[in-house]
């Protein structure tokens, strides 16, 4: 296995070829009904929409997705929604009554995927459980995204990503050794669960190609973050080892920390590979460490992190940010600036990748947001529009479904839309 980037720098890669004229997105023709809110389920649907799926966001007529009101807004327009609701058409529908139920069943009959995150038993209470949905469309995939899964003693508890970050062991290993457990200031567990849900949907759809039938996905937000945390269960099972809080340090290698430069900037250094550790220690002028037996392993270096941080941090503190980055680059050692969002927007690598892209929006004009999650050379994804106003596409979607103007008016007058 190559140790790049730890080894020799790889040869520059040519840009991905432009898609052929008229090529379609990979999920064109796939229809997804997004019934979920806050945040894992809707983000999974966004990821599918980014690559061509026709995502129809279904919201209650009088209780929109709460993400519309989360965080800062501009001119009364929620900015988080612009990201979470992108590439989705918006339909209002009250699912709790018979008229709304019948509309959903008609939509389900013409859809491939439903993503929902109601508490277990809610769809069944509305007579929209799996048996009813599957009868309407045997090829349907139903992704059920909840805090704790569909069964077990916690299944009916309210569940949020914060609880998953706490229960999984993430908070227990995050923070300084003498400080409290620390929760992330963003939706970490939700985001990991969203990516996992999008993957699960594609796995279920591929399975459908072999069996001809859809199936239920039971996604518990408390589970994907366990995988992201690595081998902790195996360590404990085999060794009784419980990973402690180590701040910015690692128990597996050193030097690994954040360091302040002479001009007040912060940088992160990683030496996960032995070759990188050797390059860093030579760069900072202390090749004598290479003769120490403990320097030959990551665990040995981690046990001497104080000594290594002193020499690496001391060298970095005598140089400006630009000087440190240039020296590390020349030495082929691993370093990165500690960016805030202003730095991210100005970063030349992110700019080259178009990681933050501009989207035209009918309410706010131009809006910058994260681009699609990855690049495909032949059938790339795209952001067609940012999050739409509440219910903006209700009439269009129902007309496509075959409802007449009079039927739509009656449903709206009845409070269903």
C-alpha positions in Angstrom: 0.0 0.0 0.0 1.4 3.4 -0.9 2.1 5.7 2.0 1.2 8.8 -0.1 0.8 11.6 1.2 3.2 10.3 3.8 5.6 9.0 1.1 6.7 10.8 -2.0 4.3 13.4 -3.4 2.1 11.8 -6.0 2.2 13.1 -9.6 -0.4 15.9 -10.3 -3.7 14.5 -11.5 -5.3 15.7 -14.6 -8.7 17.3 -14.2 -11.7 15.0 -14.5 -13.0 14.9 -18.1 -16.0 17.1 -18.8 -19.3 15.2 -19.0 -20.5 14.3 -22.4 -23.0 16.7 -23.9 -26.5 15.7 -22.9 -25.3 13.4 -20.1 -27.8 13.0 -17.3 -27.2 12.9 -13.5 -26.8 9.3 -12.2 -30.1 9.4 -10.2 -32.3 10.9 -12.9 -35.6 9.1 -13.0 -35.5 8.3 -9.2 -38.3 9.9 -7.1 -37.8 10.5 -3.4 -40.5 11.6 -1.0 -38.8 13.5 1.9 -41.1 13.4 5.0 -38.3 14.0 7.5 -37.2 17.0 9.6 -34.1 18.0 11.6 -31.6 17.0 10.1 -30.3 13.5 9.2 -33.3 12.4 7.0 -33.6 15.7 5.1 -29.9 15.9 4.5 -29.9 12.3 3.1 -32.6 13.4 0.7 -30.6 16.5 -0.3 -27.6 14.2 -1.2 -29.9 12.2 -3.4 -31.3 15.3 -5.0 -27.8 16.6 -5.7 -27.3 13.7 -8.1 -30.5 14.0 -10.0 -33.3 12.4 -7.9 -36.6 14.2 -8.1 -37.0 14.9 -4.4 -40.4 16.1 -3.2 -40.2 17.7 0.3 -43.5 17.1 2.1 -44.2 19.6 4.9 -47.2 20.1 7.1 -49.4 23.0 5.8 -49.1 24.9 9.1 -45.9 23.5 10.7 -43.0 23.8 8.2 -39.7 21.9 8.6 -38.2 23.5 11.7 -34.9 24.0 9.9 -36.5 26.9 8.1 -36.3 28.7 11.5 -33.0 27.3 12.7 -30.0 29.6 13.0 -29.5 33.0 11.3 -32.0 34.3 8.7 -31.9 37.2 6.2 -35.1 39.2 5.5 -37.1 36.5 7.3 -35.7 33.7 5.1 -33.9 30.9 7.0 -30.4 30.4 5.6 -30.0 26.8 6.9 -33.0 25.8 4.9 -31.4 27.1 1.7 -28.8 24.4 2.0 -31.0 21.6 3.4 -33.8 22.2 1.0 -31.8 22.6 -2.2 -32.8 20.5 -5.2 -36.2 19.7 -3.6 -39.7 20.5 -4.8 -42.0 21.6 -2.0 -45.4 20.2 -1.3 -47.6 20.8 1.8 -49.7 17.9 3.0 -51.4 17.0 6.3 -50.8 13.2 6.6 -52.9 12.7 9.7 -56.3 12.7 7.9 -57.8 10.4 5.3 -57.5 12.8 2.4 -53.8 13.5 3.0 -53.2 9.8 3.4 -54.7 9.0 0.1 -52.6 11.7 -1.6 -49.5 10.3 -0.1 -50.4 6.7 -1.2 -50.8 8.0 -4.7 -47.4 9.7 -4.6 -45.9 6.5 -3.0 -47.2 4.5 -5.9 -45.2 6.6 -8.3 -42.0 6.9 -6.1 -39.0 4.9 -5.4 -38.0 6.1 -1.9 -39.7 7.6 1.2 -37.5 9.0 3.9 -39.2 9.7 7.3 -38.1 10.3 10.8 -41.3 10.2 12.8 -41.2 8.4 16.2 -41.8 4.7 15.7 -45.5 4.0 15.4 -46.5 7.4 14.0 -46.9 6.2 10.3 -48.8 3.2 11.6 -51.1 5.4 13.6 -52.0 7.2 10.4 -52.5 3.9 8.6 -49.4 4.6 6.5 -47.2 1.8 7.9 -45.0 -0.4 5.8 -47.7 -2.9 4.9 -49.9 -0.2 3.5 -47.1 1.6 1.6 -45.7 -1.6 0.2 -49.1 -2.7 -1.0 -49.3 0.6 -2.9 -45.9 0.1 -4.4 -44.0 -3.2 -3.8 -40.8 -1.7 -5.2 -40.8 1.2 -2.7 -37.8 1.6 -0.3 -38.8 3.1 3.1 -35.9 4.7 5.0 -36.9 5.2 8.7 -34.4 7.5 10.4 -34.8 7.9 14.2 -32.6 8.6 17.2 -32.6 5.0 18.6 -34.1 2.8 15.8 -37.4 1.1 15.5 -37.2 -1.3 18.5 -35.5 -1.6 21.8 -36.2 0.1 25.2 -35.3 3.6 23.9 -37.1 3.4 20.6 -40.0 5.8 21.4 -37.9 8.4 23.2 -37.3 11.7 21.4 -33.9 11.4 19.7 -31.5 14.0 18.4 -27.9 14.0 17.2 -26.7 15.5 20.4 -27.8 12.4 22.3 -26.0 10.2 19.8 -22.8 12.2 20.3 -23.2 11.6 24.0 -24.2 7.9 24.0 -21.8 6.8 21.3 -18.6 7.7 23.3 -17.8 10.7 21.1 -18.2 13.3 23.9 -16.3 11.1 26.3 -13.1 11.2 24.3 -13.5 14.9 23.2 -12.0 17.7 25.2 -9.0 18.3 27.3 -7.9 15.6 29.7 -8.8 17.6 32.8 -11.9 19.2 31.3 -15.5 18.0 30.8 -16.7 15.8 27.9 -17.3 18.1 24.9 -20.2 18.1 22.4 -19.6 19.3 18.8 -21.1 22.8 18.0 -22.7 21.4 14.8 -24.8 18.4 13.7 -22.0 15.8 13.6 -24.1 12.6 14.3 -26.9 13.8 12.1 -24.5 14.4 9.2 -22.9 11.0 9.6 -26.3 9.4 9.7 -27.4 11.3 6.6 -24.5 10.0 4.6 -25.2 6.5 5.9 -28.8 6.8 5.0 -28.0 7.9 1.5 -25.7 4.9 1.2 -28.4 2.6 2.6 -30.9 3.9 0.1 -28.6 3.1 -2.8 -27.8 -0.4 -1.3 -31.6 -1.1 -1.0 -32.2 0.1 -4.6 -29.5 -2.1 -5.9 -31.0 -5.0 -4.0 -34.3 -4.2 -5.6 -32.8 -4.7 -9.0 -32.2 -8.3 -8.0 -35.3 -9.1 -6.1 -37.9 -6.8 -7.7 -39.0 -5.6 -4.2 -38.3 -2.7 -2.0 -37.6 -3.0 1.8 -37.4 -1.0 5.0 -34.2 0.7 6.2 -34.0 1.1 10.0 -31.4 3.8 10.5 -30.7 4.7 14.2 -28.7 7.9 14.5 -26.8 6.5 17.5 -25.2 3.8 15.3 -23.3 5.4 12.3 -21.2 7.6 14.7 -20.0 4.4 16.4 -18.4 3.3 13.1 -16.8 6.8 12.7 -15.3 6.5 16.2 -13.1 3.6 15.0 -12.0 0.4 16.9 -13.0 1.5 20.5 -15.3 -1.6 21.0 -12.6 -3.9 19.8 -9.9 -2.3 21.9 -12.1 -2.7 25.0 -13.2 -6.2 24.1 -9.7 -7.5 23.6 -7.6 -5.3 26.0 -10.1 -3.7 28.4 -8.7 -0.4 27.1 -10.9 2.7 27.4 -9.8 5.6 25.2 -9.3 8.7 27.3 -9.7 12.4 26.5 -6.4 13.7 25.1 -7.3 17.2 23.8 -5.6 17.7 20.4 -3.1 15.0 21.0 -3.4 11.4 19.9 -2.6 8.2 21.8 -1.4 6.7 18.5 1.2 9.2 17.3 3.1 12.4 18.0 3.7 15.2 17.3 0.0 15.8 16.7 -1.4 19.0 18.0 -2.3 22.6 17.2 0.6 25.2 17.3 0.6 28.9 17.3 2.9 30.8 14.9 4.8 34.0 15.5 2.1 36.1 13.8 -0.7 34.6 16.0 -2.1 32.1 13.5 -2.8 28.5 14.5 -1.7 25.4 12.5 -2.4 21.7 12.9 0.4 19.1 12.4 -0.2 15.4 11.9 2.4 12.6 11.9 0.2 9.5 11.4 3.0 8.0 9.2 6.5 7.4 10.5 8.1 9.0 7.5 6.2 12.2 8.2 7.3 12.3 11.8 10.9 11.9 10.7 10.6 14.8 8.2 9.0 17.1 10.8 11.6 16.4 13.4 14.4 17.1 10.9 12.7 20.3 9.8 12.5 21.7 13.3 16.2 21.0 13.8 16.2 18.1 16.2 17.4 15.0 14.3 18.8 13.5 17.5 15.3 12.3 18.3 15.6 9.9 15.4 18.1 7.9 17.4 15.8 7.4 20.3 14.3 3.8 20.3 10.8 5.2 21.2 10.7 7.4 18.1 10.4 4.4 15.9 6.7 3.8 16.7 3.6 6.0 16.9 2.8 4.8 20.4 6.4 5.5 21.5 6.3 9.0 20.1 2.8 9.6 21.7 4.4 8.6 25.1 6.9 11.4 24.6 4.4 14.0 23.3 5.6 16.7 25.8 9.1 16.6 24.4 8.0 16.6 20.8 5.5 19.4 21.3 8.2 21.5 23.0 10.5 21.3 20.0 7.9 21.5 17.2 5.8 24.1 19.0 8.9 26.2 19.8 10.1 26.1 16.1 6.7 27.1 14.8 6.4 29.9 17.4 9.5 31.5 15.9 8.1 31.7 12.3 5.1 33.3 10.6 2.2 31.3 9.3 3.3 31.5 5.7 6.9 30.6 6.5 5.8 27.5 8.4 3.5 26.3 5.7 6.1 26.8 3.0 8.8 25.0 5.0 6.5 22.0 5.7 5.5 21.9 2.1 9.1 21.9 1.0 9.9 19.1 3.5 6.8 17.1 2.3 5.5 17.2 5.9 1.8 17.4 6.8 0.4 20.8 8.0 -2.8 22.7 7.7 -4.1 26.1 8.9 -6.8 26.3 11.5 -9.4 27.9 9.2 -12.5 29.7 10.2 -15.2 30.1 7.6 -13.6 33.3 6.2 -10.4 31.4 5.6 -12.3 28.5 4.1 -13.8 30.8 1.5 -10.4 32.2 0.6 -8.5 28.9 0.6 -7.0 28.2 -2.8 -7.6 24.5 -2.6 -11.2 24.8 -1.8 -11.5 27.4 -4.6 -9.8 25.0 -7.0 -12.3 22.3 -6.1 -15.3 24.8 -6.1 -16.1 23.3 -2.7 -18.1 26.4 -1.9 -20.2 27.4 -4.9 -22.6 30.2 -5.7 -26.3 29.4 -6.3 -28.9 31.7 -7.7 -31.9 32.0 -5.5 -35.3 33.7 -6.1 -35.5 35.1 -2.6 -31.9 36.1 -1.7 -30.2 36.5 -5.1 -26.8 34.7 -5.0 -26.2 32.3 -2.1 -22.9 30.6 -1.4 -23.0 27.1 0.0 -21.2 23.8 0.0 -21.1 22.1 -3.4 -22.2 18.5 -4.0 -20.4 15.9 -1.9 -18.1 14.5 -4.6 -17.3 14.7 -8.3 -18.3 12.2 -10.9 -16.4 12.4 -14.3 -19.3 11.2 -16.5 -22.6 12.0 -14.7 -21.9 14.8 -12.2 -24.3 16.1 -9.6 -25.4 19.7 -9.5 -27.2 22.3 -7.4 -30.2 23.3 -9.5 -31.8 25.6 -6.9 -31.6 26.5 -3.2 -34.3 25.7 -0.7 -37.7 26.7 -2.0 -40.5 28.6 -0.2 -42.9 26.5 1.9 -45.4 24.8 -0.4 -44.0 26.5 -3.5 -44.6 23.4 -5.8 -47.8 22.0 -4.3 -50.0 22.7 -7.3 -47.4 21.5 -9.8 -46.7 18.2 -8.1 -50.4 17.4 -7.5 -51.2 18.3 -11.1 -48.5 15.9 -12.3 -50.1 13.3 -10.1 -53.4 13.7 -12.0 -55.4 15.9 -9.6 -57.7 18.4 -11.2 -57.7 22.1 -10.3 -61.0 21.6 -8.5 -59.6 18.7 -6.4 -56.6 20.7 -5.4 -58.8 23.6 -4.4 -61.0 21.3 -2.3 -58.0 19.9 -0.5 -56.7 23.3 0.2 -60.0 24.5 1.5 -60.2 21.4 3.7 -56.8 22.2 5.3 -55.1 19.2 3.8 -52.6 21.4 1.8 
